Amino acid sequence: MIATGCIAAAYYAGKYVSGKNMIEDIISNLLETLEKEGFIATAIDKDGDKELIPVSALIAKALRESKKMTKKVKNA
């Protein structure tokens, strides 16, 4: 009975402590680290939440900027 009580207490204590807040914190820290180190790109949406930017959008933007720079250099 004592062992079963201890196991049950540990289970419920772990379930209470490691609820959604801990998972949200882990995910938030992971995304922040990935963003700081340049592995992902994010933007703040109209609700104030972070939104991942697709790689295809970043490549398209870089290509457009590259074409503009090339035209400026040729015209100069």
Stockholm file with secondary structure:
# STOCKHOLM 1.0

chainA/1-76         MIATGCIAAAYYAGKYVSGKNMIEDIISNLLETLEKEGFIATAIDKDGDKELIPVSALIAKALRESKKMTKKVKNA
#=GR chainA/1-76 SS CHHHHHHHHHHHHHHHHTSHHHHHHHHHHHHHHHHHTTSCCEEECTTSCEEECCHHHHHHHHHHHHHHHHHHHHHC
#=GC SS_cons        CHHHHHHHHHHHHHHHHTSHHHHHHHHHHHHHHHHHTTSCCEEECTTSCEEECCHHHHHHHHHHHHHHHHHHHHHC
//
